[in-house]
């Protein structure tokens, strides 16, 4: 699959088959995130790869709309340093690592969905995140329960049209 094809076909998958991912696929996903670019090559992220079902259920309860985390085969929790002068860049860099992981997963037939942690202190407790670090972003991964969901075209109104998003030279 070409990168453009992965971008065009990527969908948020929230319903996964009860099937473990191969360690080869997990390593590929995590390495994609590890290899993403970052501001000043700071690579501020740490990834916590969660597969334990009880821990996934606890983690799912730390954010609204995160039921997909409880049912996934793998949840990658992105951890960055706590607030400092580089916080905005750390979150931007985390987003890039998330995108790389999701595109790598799409290429090999694995679905994914982003989730937002609303209770970061609780998540830190569940995951043993040390002082000086924070998390707000998770990505659930798994084989889609419904293969047709990955092949469907975007819904009408799913993306703003090009002319509404792109401005040339000035606004």
Backbone bond lengths (Angstrom), bond angles and torsions (degrees), N, CA, C in turn:
res aa  C-N    CA-C-N  psi(-1)  N-CA   C-N-CA  omega(-1)  CA-C   N-CA-C  phi
1 X - - - 1.459 - - 1.530 108.12 -
2 X 1.300 116.61 134.41 1.455 122.43 175.63 1.535 109.73 -79.92
3 X 1.329 117.26 156.23 1.462 121.36 -179.34 1.525 110.77 -56.24
4 X 1.332 117.35 -44.82 1.466 119.86 -179.81 1.520 111.48 -60.26
5 X 1.320 116.81 -38.41 1.469 120.43 178.07 1.528 110.70 -64.34
6 X 1.329 116.54 -39.66 1.467 120.17 177.83 1.535 110.35 -64.86
7 X 1.324 116.07 -41.69 1.468 119.96 178.49 1.531 110.26 -62.77
8 X 1.319 116.90 -44.74 1.464 121.78 -178.50 1.530 112.37 -67.59
9 X 1.323 116.98 -32.54 1.466 119.52 -173.86 1.526 113.78 -96.94
10 X 1.329 118.57 -9.13 1.467 121.68 -177.40 1.519 110.73 -62.82
11 X 1.315 115.51 127.91 1.462 123.27 175.50 1.526 108.56 -130.11
12 X 1.306 118.07 152.85 1.464 121.29 172.94 1.522 107.48 -75.95
13 X 1.316 116.22 115.59 1.463 122.49 -179.92 1.525 107.71 -105.32
14 X 1.328 115.79 123.66 1.464 120.80 -176.81 1.520 113.45 -115.00
15 X 1.320 116.64 -6.19 1.463 121.13 -177.39 1.520 107.99 -123.98
16 X 1.329 115.66 118.03 1.454 121.23 -173.33 1.522 112.58 -117.82
17 X 1.335 115.61 152.33 1.463 121.07 172.54 1.528 108.92 -69.84
18 X 1.313 115.45 151.76 1.469 121.00 177.46 1.523 108.39 -82.30
19 X 1.317 115.69 69.29 1.461 122.00 -176.45 1.524 108.62 -141.01
20 X 1.321 115.87 130.44 1.464 120.46 179.49 1.527 110.55 -68.18
21 X 1.308 115.68 151.90 1.458 121.55 173.21 1.529 108.49 -86.19
22 X 1.304 116.08 148.61 1.466 118.97 177.46 1.525 109.03 -70.52
23 X 1.317 116.41 151.05 1.467 120.04 178.77 1.520 110.66 -62.37
24 X 1.325 117.45 -31.56 1.465 121.49 177.13 1.529 110.50 -62.49
25 X 1.333 117.31 -42.31 1.456 121.06 179.16 1.532 111.35 -70.23
26 X 1.322 116.55 -39.37 1.469 120.03 178.19 1.523 110.03 -62.28
27 X 1.329 116.68 -45.83 1.466 120.07 178.63 1.521 111.29 -60.86
28 X 1.313 117.05 -39.11 1.470 120.65 -179.86 1.529 110.78 -63.65
29 X 1.317 116.28 -44.51 1.465 121.33 178.98 1.527 110.44 -62.19
30 X 1.321 117.08 -49.46 1.462 121.12 -178.13 1.530 111.50 -65.23
31 X 1.316 117.11 -38.84 1.457 120.25 177.65 1.519 112.08 -66.32
32 X 1.321 117.67 -33.81 1.464 120.34 175.94 1.524 109.77 -60.72
33 X 1.322 117.14 -44.62 1.464 120.45 177.22 1.512 112.45 -65.35
34 X 1.314 116.42 -40.98 1.459 121.61 179.98 1.523 111.47 -63.17
35 X 1.318 117.21 -33.85 1.460 122.26 -176.17 1.533 113.49 -87.63
36 X 1.334 117.91 -2.56 1.463 118.52 -178.80 1.523 110.22 -67.73
37 X 1.308 114.35 159.41 1.462 118.75 -179.31 1.524 110.30 -77.39
38 X 1.325 114.62 159.72 1.457 120.45 177.45 1.521 109.14 -148.88
39 X 1.314 115.06 156.42 1.456 121.00 -179.46 1.524 110.23 -59.54
40 X 1.329 115.67 125.82 1.461 122.53 179.81 1.533 112.11 56.85
41 X 1.343 116.11 25.51 1.465 122.62 -178.16 1.532 111.88 52.81
42 X 1.336 115.96 34.99 1.469 120.38 -176.71 1.529 113.35 -72.19
43 X 1.340 116.54 -26.47 1.470 120.94 -179.92 1.538 110.96 43.72
44 X 1.338 117.50 60.91 1.456 120.54 -170.95 1.526 114.96 -76.16
45 X 1.302 117.74 -7.11 1.450 122.27 -169.76 1.525 113.88 -85.65
46 X 1.308 113.58 154.36 1.463 124.92 163.38 1.516 104.12 -128.29
47 X 1.315 117.16 146.51 1.464 121.74 178.47 1.517 108.65 -116.53
48 X 1.315 116.26 130.08 1.465 121.16 172.13 1.518 106.44 -106.27
49 X 1.324 116.18 116.09 1.465 122.58 -179.45 1.521 108.25 -93.59
50 X 1.328 116.40 112.49 1.464 122.30 -174.95 1.527 109.33 -110.39
51 X 1.342 115.98 127.64 1.461 121.56 177.58 1.529 112.63 -126.91
52 X 1.317 117.02 -17.18 1.459 121.84 -178.93 1.532 109.88 -65.79
53 X 1.332 116.32 123.53 1.478 121.26 -174.24 1.528 112.92 -60.94
54 X 1.336 117.93 -39.86 1.463 119.86 179.46 1.527 110.55 -65.34
55 X 1.319 117.16 -41.90 1.459 120.72 178.95 1.530 110.52 -67.90
56 X 1.332 117.32 -37.86 1.463 120.46 176.97 1.531 110.67 -61.00
57 X 1.323 116.93 -41.36 1.468 120.97 179.25 1.525 110.41 -64.26
58 X 1.319 117.84 -41.29 1.465 121.17 177.61 1.525 110.69 -64.11
59 X 1.306 115.98 -43.80 1.460 121.29 -179.61 1.525 111.17 -63.57
60 X 1.320 116.78 -39.85 1.465 121.42 179.60 1.529 111.44 -59.44
61 X 1.320 116.78 -28.81 1.462 121.39 -178.14 1.529 112.86 -79.23
62 X 1.333 118.51 -1.52 1.469 120.71 -178.44 1.527 113.18 -91.68
63 X 1.331 116.92 1.37 1.458 119.84 179.91 1.509 111.25 -152.44
64 X 1.318 116.47 150.58 1.463 121.24 178.34 1.524 109.51 -71.73
65 X 1.319 117.00 140.88 1.458 121.51 176.65 1.508 114.44 69.03
66 X 1.335 118.26 25.81 1.459 120.42 -178.24 1.527 113.13 -106.55
67 X 1.334 117.10 28.88 1.460 120.15 176.58 1.519 112.87 -59.03
68 X 1.326 117.08 -29.32 1.473 120.97 179.27 1.529 111.50 -60.94
69 X 1.333 117.54 -26.61 1.466 120.98 179.63 1.533 110.09 -67.73
70 X 1.321 116.86 -40.56 1.462 120.34 -179.10 1.524 112.01 -63.72
71 X 1.329 117.59 -28.54 1.457 120.71 -176.65 1.513 115.46 -102.48
72 X 1.323 118.22 5.87 1.464 119.65 -176.27 1.528 111.66 -86.17
73 X 1.316 115.24 166.87 1.467 121.33 176.62 1.523 111.11 -86.63
74 X 1.328 115.95 -28.45 1.461 122.10 -178.58 1.511 108.49 -148.29
75 X 1.318 115.92 133.55 1.464 120.97 171.99 1.521 106.62 -120.06
76 X 1.320 115.71 125.51 1.457 120.44 175.34 1.527 107.36 -102.17
77 X 1.320 114.57 120.35 1.460 121.74 178.00 1.525 106.51 -100.22
78 X 1.320 116.40 123.78 1.460 120.59 179.60 1.519 108.68 -95.05
79 X 1.333 114.80 124.08 1.459 122.78 -176.14 1.531 108.82 -116.51
80 X 1.323 116.29 134.03 1.466 121.85 178.57 1.532 108.88 -132.37
81 X 1.344 117.60 165.74 1.464 119.21 176.88 1.528 111.54 -58.25
82 X 1.329 115.81 153.42 1.467 120.27 177.14 1.521 109.48 -64.27
83 X 1.319 115.52 174.61 1.461 121.13 -172.56 1.519 112.36 -54.74
84 X 1.337 113.44 131.51 1.457 121.90 174.43 1.529 107.56 -157.12
85 X 1.317 117.72 -169.58 1.471 120.02 -177.03 1.526 113.24 -65.69
86 X 1.328 119.25 -12.82 1.459 123.31 -178.84 1.529 112.48 -105.79
87 X 1.319 118.61 7.14 1.464 122.05 -174.00 1.518 113.33 -54.15
88 X 1.321 117.64 -46.89 1.465 119.12 -179.78 1.516 110.82 -59.29
89 X 1.313 118.11 -41.41 1.472 121.27 178.93 1.515 110.91 -68.32
90 X 1.340 117.16 -37.15 1.461 119.54 178.50 1.524 110.97 -60.71
91 X 1.325 116.32 -41.32 1.464 119.08 178.85 1.522 111.44 -71.33
92 X 1.314 117.14 -37.81 1.461 119.92 175.60 1.533 109.80 -61.84
93 X 1.317 116.75 -46.86 1.461 121.30 179.62 1.530 111.36 -62.76
94 X 1.319 117.04 -37.16 1.464 120.88 176.88 1.516 111.03 -62.62
95 X 1.325 115.92 -39.93 1.463 120.22 177.14 1.515 111.67 -61.94
96 X 1.322 116.16 -39.14 1.465 118.78 177.35 1.532 110.90 -65.19
97 X 1.321 116.88 -43.78 1.465 118.49 179.79 1.525 110.23 -63.91
98 X 1.328 116.87 -36.60 1.469 120.73 177.34 1.522 110.57 -62.99
99 X 1.328 116.95 -44.75 1.464 120.53 179.98 1.523 110.96 -62.85
100 X 1.321 117.71 -43.08 1.463 120.47 178.73 1.530 110.03 -60.09
101 X 1.344 116.78 -45.32 1.469 119.94 -179.51 1.519 111.00 -62.45
102 X 1.332 117.00 -43.25 1.455 119.98 -178.13 1.523 111.84 -66.74
103 X 1.322 117.97 -39.31 1.463 119.76 178.28 1.524 111.41 -68.37
104 X 1.330 116.96 -38.87 1.467 120.28 176.25 1.525 109.97 -61.59
105 X 1.330 117.25 -40.83 1.459 121.53 179.01 1.527 110.69 -65.69
106 X 1.313 117.21 -43.63 1.463 121.23 179.17 1.522 110.74 -57.69
107 X 1.312 116.01 -42.54 1.461 120.94 -179.00 1.520 112.30 -58.08
108 X 1.334 118.07 -33.58 1.471 120.98 -176.72 1.529 113.07 -103.88
109 X 1.350 116.25 16.68 1.456 120.41 173.48 1.509 115.71 82.07
110 X 1.326 116.39 19.51 1.461 121.10 179.51 1.522 108.44 -106.12
111 X 1.328 116.40 130.95 1.453 121.88 179.13 1.511 111.21 -84.96
112 X 1.340 115.47 162.09 1.462 119.86 179.78 1.517 110.42 -153.76
113 X 1.329 113.76 162.77 1.458 120.18 177.51 1.520 108.62 -154.96
114 X 1.326 116.33 136.46 1.462 121.20 176.62 1.519 110.51 -78.23
115 X 1.308 116.11 151.35 1.450 122.19 174.87 1.519 109.68 -139.95
116 X 1.330 116.26 149.43 1.461 121.69 -179.69 1.520 110.26 -112.09
117 X 1.299 115.95 127.86 1.465 122.06 177.65 1.526 108.31 -83.03
118 X 1.320 116.45 123.51 1.461 121.92 178.59 1.530 111.40 -98.30
119 X 1.325 116.21 -16.53 1.467 121.67 179.71 1.532 108.44 -121.37
120 X 1.348 117.02 75.36 1.462 119.76 -174.78 1.529 114.15 -63.73
121 X 1.327 117.18 -32.25 1.464 118.93 179.21 1.527 110.59 -66.74
122 X 1.311 116.45 -40.94 1.477 120.95 177.87 1.527 110.09 -65.06
123 X 1.331 117.66 -43.17 1.465 121.12 178.17 1.520 110.28 -61.24
124 X 1.328 117.09 -41.41 1.467 120.88 179.12 1.522 110.94 -61.58
125 X 1.324 116.05 -38.27 1.461 121.02 178.25 1.533 110.82 -66.80
126 X 1.313 117.28 -46.15 1.468 122.48 -179.68 1.528 110.90 -60.69
127 X 1.325 116.19 -38.72 1.463 121.39 -172.05 1.524 114.19 -100.07
128 X 1.324 117.65 -3.71 1.461 120.19 -179.66 1.517 113.33 67.66
129 X 1.312 116.78 34.33 1.464 120.93 179.69 1.526 108.45 -71.78
130 X 1.334 117.33 127.13 1.465 119.28 -176.93 1.523 112.78 -72.43
131 X 1.330 115.35 161.75 1.466 121.40 175.65 1.524 108.11 -57.51
132 X 1.322 115.17 146.91 1.450 120.20 179.93 1.521 113.25 94.07
133 X 1.350 116.88 0.02 1.466 121.89 179.13 1.516 110.02 -131.90
134 X 1.341 115.63 157.08 1.461 121.55 179.94 1.519 110.21 -142.52
135 X 1.318 115.11 160.36 1.456 120.29 173.83 1.515 110.04 -140.04
136 X 1.320 115.17 143.45 1.462 122.61 176.20 1.514 111.39 -137.31
137 X 1.327 117.11 -13.32 1.459 121.86 -170.62 1.515 111.71 -125.24
138 X 1.339 115.64 132.90 1.464 122.23 173.43 1.526 108.24 -130.26
139 X 1.314 114.78 158.10 1.462 120.85 174.23 1.514 107.45 -132.08
140 X 1.310 116.37 123.97 1.467 120.47 175.18 1.531 108.01 -91.78
141 X 1.337 115.15 142.05 1.458 122.18 179.64 1.519 109.60 -132.02
142 X 1.310 116.20 147.85 1.453 121.52 174.83 1.519 110.07 175.32
143 X 1.318 114.56 169.07 1.458 119.07 175.78 1.525 108.04 -74.84
144 X 1.321 118.16 128.46 1.465 120.18 -177.64 1.524 112.56 -56.61
145 X 1.329 116.16 135.26 1.462 120.80 177.85 1.518 110.71 -66.82
146 X 1.324 116.10 -31.40 1.451 121.73 -178.15 1.521 108.17 -124.56
147 X 1.306 117.25 103.73 1.465 121.90 -177.63 1.530 112.45 -58.44
148 X 1.315 117.95 -30.30 1.459 120.25 -179.43 1.528 111.66 -64.22
149 X 1.347 117.41 -27.41 1.462 119.95 -177.90 1.521 111.94 -64.78
150 X 1.319 118.19 -25.26 1.463 120.32 179.41 1.521 112.00 -85.15
151 X 1.326 117.67 -15.90 1.459 121.03 -176.84 1.522 113.44 -100.59
152 X 1.314 116.99 -10.12 1.463 120.28 -177.34 1.528 111.01 -70.87
153 X 1.324 116.98 143.84 1.466 119.12 174.83 1.528 109.42 -68.19
154 X 1.321 115.90 160.12 1.458 119.62 176.74 1.519 109.80 -59.17
155 X 1.335 115.76 146.71 1.458 120.86 175.55 1.522 109.43 -63.33
156 X 1.311 115.41 153.35 1.457 120.01 173.51 1.531 107.47 -58.70
157 X 1.299 116.44 132.46 1.459 120.18 -178.01 1.515 113.25 80.90
158 X 1.338 118.15 7.44 1.457 121.49 -177.94 1.516 113.29 -69.90
159 X 1.300 117.91 -28.32 1.461 122.48 178.76 1.523 109.00 -139.10
160 X 1.314 115.27 141.56 1.460 119.53 175.60 1.518 109.09 -64.57
161 X 1.305 116.34 149.59 1.457 120.30 -178.76 1.523 110.31 -73.42
162 X 1.309 115.16 152.90 1.459 124.02 -176.52 1.524 112.29 -48.89
163 X 1.331 116.77 -49.53 1.468 121.56 -176.16 1.532 112.71 -64.43
164 X 1.334 118.14 -23.20 1.459 121.15 178.07 1.529 112.45 -83.48
165 X 1.317 116.35 -13.87 1.464 120.97 -175.23 1.526 112.22 -106.83
166 X 1.319 117.00 -38.02 1.460 122.04 -172.46 1.523 110.28 -96.03
167 X 1.313 115.28 129.60 1.469 123.20 176.57 1.526 106.75 -120.50
168 X 1.300 117.66 133.75 1.474 122.29 -177.63 1.519 110.49 -99.56
169 X 1.297 116.45 123.62 1.469 126.74 175.45 1.526 113.69 70.52
170 X 1.321 118.51 -47.82 1.469 121.96 176.61 1.530 107.40 -141.58
171 X 1.298 116.38 172.77 1.475 120.33 178.43 1.501 108.52 -65.29
